[in-house]
Amino acid sequence: MSDIALEIDRLTSGYGQSMVLRDVSLKIQSGQVLAIVGKNGMGKTTLLKTIMGFLPAQSGRICMFGADVTGVQPHRLAGRGVAYSPQDQAIFPDFTVDENLRLGLSNDRGYERALDRVAVFFPFLAQRRGQRAGTLSGGEQKMLLVARALMSRPRLLLIDEITEGLQPSVVQRLIGVLRAELAAFDLSVLLIEQNVGFALSIADRYAVLARGEVVAAGRVDAPGVAGVIQNHLAV
Ligand SMILES: Nc1ncnc2c1ncn2[C@@H]1O[C@H](COP(=O)(O)OP(=O)(O)OP(=O)(O)O)[C@@H](O)[C@H]1O
């Protein structure tokens, strides 16, 4: 078993003729959290979509747990222990809370136990299992999204801008659930964030993406990191 959960080597990708990511290289050690920060339109979502196989890589390589997964279909990654919490339109509004959560597992076995685990942090999920997901508040829908991604106890979790529009108490709860899962399981996380405070509170390492390139990277506990990141975001 590789001690590197995710390794991206000189990845280039985009939409048709328009290249968005250029030679992006990143690495996540098993059990660690990497936060990717960057301004709007810098290629963060494109990076996640390419890693997940929704967009083809034009060049470069994506490895997970030592295996080359470049070009592997998204549903096949789920079978390898990869979960994805996308930025938009990711819950099924006409399905109930229960039905949305069941989509996070490949079968019904272990459903109740998984629900108990995530409901420690998001009790409303257990209390409102029959409610249509589209009638939950925006913050509750985001919590549902993270809970669904965690149902299968993934080895690698990719989260796209989960804190956008959330009140601080919900952000705190998300920090709580991620810390608990990180402590209990050998979970590795790739986090896309604009909320630098959230990113630094949960991540081990960071990378700044600007115009499709990694322009800064390092450990979050290095001196002055918040300032370095803010400077990049201000440019
Ligand atoms: N489906 C698409 N077709 C063509 N261009 C796209 C498509 N999706 C995104 N882009 C372009 O790719 C670039 C990067 O977009 P991306 O969504 O990856 O940025 P981002 O860093 O995630 O931004 P945000 O924080 O606003 O979500 C942008 O210029 C965007 O217009």
The ligand as a Tripos MOL2 file, in Angstrom:
@<TRIPOS>MOLECULE
LIG
   31    33     1     0     0
SMALL
NO_CHARGES

@<TRIPOS>ATOM
      1 N1        -17.5750   23.8670  -19.0760 N.pl3     1 LIG1
      2 C1        -16.6880   24.8240  -19.3500 C.ar      1 LIG1
      3 N2        -16.4100   25.1710  -20.6370 N.ar      1 LIG1
      4 C2        -15.4940   26.1180  -20.9340 C.ar      1 LIG1
      5 N3        -14.7900   26.8130  -20.0140 N.ar      1 LIG1
      6 C3        -15.0340   26.5190  -18.7090 C.ar      1 LIG1
      7 C4        -15.9910   25.5280  -18.3230 C.ar      1 LIG1
      8 N4        -16.0050   25.4660  -16.9730 N.ar      1 LIG1
      9 C5        -15.0990   26.3730  -16.5460 C.ar      1 LIG1
     10 N5        -14.5200   26.9950  -17.5840 N.ar      1 LIG1
     11 C6        -13.4820   28.0460  -17.5230 C.3       1 LIG1
     12 O1        -12.3210   27.5010  -16.8930 O.3       1 LIG1
     13 C7        -11.7090   28.4700  -16.0680 C.3       1 LIG1
     14 C8        -11.5220   27.9050  -14.6650 C.3       1 LIG1
     15 O2        -12.8000   27.6130  -14.1170 O.3       1 LIG1
     16 P1        -12.9740   26.8070  -12.7340 P.3       1 LIG1
     17 O3        -14.4360   26.5890  -12.5250 O.co2     1 LIG1
     18 O4        -12.0940   25.6220  -12.7480 O.co2     1 LIG1
     19 O5        -12.3970   27.8700  -11.6970 O.3       1 LIG1
     20 P2        -12.4730   27.9100  -10.1130 P.3       1 LIG1
     21 O6        -11.1080   28.2680   -9.6500 O.co2     1 LIG1
     22 O7        -13.0790   26.6720   -9.5920 O.co2     1 LIG1
     23 O8        -13.4480   29.1460   -9.9010 O.3       1 LIG1
     24 P3        -14.6300   29.3830   -8.8280 P.3       1 LIG1
     25 O9        -13.9480   29.6350   -7.5280 O.co2     1 LIG1
     26 O10       -15.2980   30.6100   -9.3840 O.co2     1 LIG1
     27 O11       -15.5130   28.1660   -8.8430 O.co2     1 LIG1
     28 C9        -12.6040   29.6970  -16.0930 C.3       1 LIG1
     29 O12       -12.0460   30.6310  -16.9800 O.3       1 LIG1
     30 C10       -13.9140   29.1850  -16.6260 C.3       1 LIG1
     31 O13       -14.5890   30.1720  -17.3690 O.3       1 LIG1
@<TRIPOS>BOND
     1     1     2 1
     2     2     3 ar
     3     2     7 ar
     4     3     4 ar
     5     4     5 ar
     6     5     6 ar
     7     6     7 ar
     8     6    10 ar
     9     7     8 ar
    10     8     9 ar
    11     9    10 ar
    12    10    11 1
    13    11    12 1
    14    11    30 1
    15    12    13 1
    16    13    14 1
    17    13    28 1
    18    14    15 1
    19    15    16 1
    20    16    17 2
    21    16    18 1
    22    16    19 1
    23    19    20 1
    24    20    21 2
    25    20    22 1
    26    20    23 1
    27    23    24 1
    28    24    25 2
    29    24    26 1
    30    24    27 1
    31    28    29 1
    32    28    30 1
    33    30    31 1
@<TRIPOS>SUBSTRUCTURE
     1 LIG1         1 GROUP 0 **** ****
